[in-house]
Structures are given as structure tokens and as C-alpha cells.
């Protein structure tokens, strides 16, 4: 039995490959960029006493 997440990713990849509407592609890129910014890890700014 195949992983359902992997199957969904394969389906999305195929769908994106067949896309030819610029507006749809731009919208997907905006979603990707929003998600990317959510997952970026900010390093803590730890101060050390010397």
C-alpha cells in the first residue's frame, strides 16, 4: 500500500506540469511563499554575559 501523502504529491506534480495559465501558477507560487515564510526558523538572539 502506498503512502497517501506521496500519492497526493504525485497527483499535484502532474497537475502542475500540465498547467498553462500564468495566473494559476502565480497563485501557487504565492501559496508556496506564504508557507515557506511560516516554516522559516528564526534563530534565538541569545545574549551572553562576559
Secondary structure as UniProt FT lines:
FT   HELIX           4..18
FT   HELIX           22..39
//
